[in-house]
Amino acid sequence: MTINRTILVLSSVLLLSACGNDGDGTATTPQLSQGQLSLAISDSPMAGVTHVGMVMGELVMTDSAGVIHRHDLQNMAFNLLDYQGMDSHLMVDSIDLPSGQFHDAYVTIQQGDGNDGCFVEDGQGRHGLHVTNGQLPVADFEIVAGQHLSITMEIDLYRGLSMVQGQYYLNHQAMWSIDNRQMGHLLGEVDPQWIADCETTYSDLTPASGQFNHIAYLYPEAVTNINQMADMTTNPSVSFILPTAVSPMLQDGGGHWHFAMGYLPEGNYRVGYSCLGHLDDPTTDDISNGLFVMFKDSGSITIEAGTLGGQQTIHECGNGNGGHHGGHGG
């Protein structure tokens, strides 16, 4: 009996030892729990610009332990103007990351000189494009084990793109990123009478091209009337509030005016309208120091994400246009 008991004990020890290694004497370490991340990019269009060439370097992220994670985008190149409104370009597709909080995330870009790197084409040719710090910032996010997080980066070209001495610059003020589950899209119908009335009222400010620049301005809910609506500027006057997003109004094949703003954080907003977008320089306060005027207050609106995110909200400026939303329906 003593011999048998000893054999049993030794067998148990050997069995436990075998469970603690992978057969070559090396102890195994449990895998960290992981989730997945996808990152896309979208923009709002801008009059006078025909191509915004982007060249992406890498996605950089820092986890809660201070470890930096990098994902090579292999100089991914595309025209940002191909992805407007609700359309987006997938830059990062379902990469695995350890679960936890991530901060200081950004996408590096190749600064352009007009020949290489990022660039802008307009009616005057091709120009280099520089982005502040050479980075497109991504908001802090959390990866949950076993779940897939999809984020979209939105770039508002009207507010962020400017030219200085033949060089285009894109600043961070006009960028945001959003969890796709927490955003919605805005589709606007525009009353044709508003268009006609604005052009008639400001006929003395008709652009040299003869074409007015009709713009929709989206403001946070703190704006309650037209007298608080700032133009696009980096330094608004006291009592004025900057727009959250800006989009040109366009005509479809039937002549119906409409606009679209994509990837908006869910919440309450207010919409303004002017036909004097050609007088709104994004770097100056053109209400206080220029000829720009906000023509109409289109009232408040609530953007809802819906069950899975991406819900579309229809907003009528004035009496709308009969249900036409350009290429987005109607």
HELIX and SHEET records of a PDB file:
HELIX    1   1 THR A    2  CYS A   19  1                                  18    
HELIX    2   2 LEU A   80  ASP A   82  5                                   3    
HELIX    3   3 THR A  132  GLY A  134  5                                   3    
HELIX    4   4 LEU A  157  GLY A  160  1                                   4    
HELIX    5   5 HIS A  172  ALA A  174  5                                   3    
HELIX    6   6 ASN A  180  GLN A  182  5                                   3    
HELIX    7   7 PRO A  192  THR A  201  1                                  10    
HELIX    8   8 SER A  203  LEU A  205  5                                   3    
HELIX    9   9 ILE A  226  GLN A  228  5                                   3    
HELIX   10  10 GLY A  277  LEU A  279  5                                   3    
HELIX   11  11 GLY A  326  HIS A  328  5                                   3    
SHEET    1   A 4 HIS A  89  PRO A  98  0                                        
SHEET    2   A 4 GLN A  34  SER A  44 -1                                        
SHEET    3   A 4 HIS A 148  ASP A 156  1                                        
SHEET    4   A 4 MET A 175  ASP A 179 -1                                        
SHEET    1   B 4 ILE A  68  ASN A  79  0                                        
SHEET    2   B 4 VAL A  49  ASP A  63 -1                                        
SHEET    3   B 4 GLY A 100  ILE A 109 -1                                        
SHEET    4   B 4 GLN A 135  VAL A 138 -1                                        
SHEET    1   C 6 ILE A  68  ASN A  79  0                                        
SHEET    2   C 6 VAL A  49  ASP A  63 -1                                        
SHEET    3   C 6 PHE A 119  ASP A 122 -1                                        
SHEET    4   C 6 GLY A 125  VAL A 131 -1                                        
SHEET    5   C 6 GLN A 167  LEU A 170  1                                        
SHEET    6   C 6 LEU A 161  VAL A 164 -1                                        
SHEET    1   D 4 ILE A  68  ASN A  79  0                                        
SHEET    2   D 4 VAL A  49  ASP A  63 -1                                        
SHEET    3   D 4 GLY A 100  ILE A 109 -1                                        
SHEET    4   D 4 PHE A 141  ILE A 143 -1                                        
SHEET    1   E 4 LEU A 250  GLN A 251  0                                        
SHEET    2   E 4 TRP A 257  PRO A 265 -1                                        
SHEET    3   E 4 MET A 183  VAL A 190 -1                                        
SHEET    4   E 4 GLN A 311  CYS A 317  1                                        
SHEET    1   F 4 ALA A 245  PRO A 248  0                                        
SHEET    2   F 4 ILE A 215  PRO A 220 -1                                        
SHEET    3   F 4 GLY A 267  SER A 274 -1                                        
SHEET    4   F 4 LYS A 296  ILE A 303 -1                                        
END                                                                             
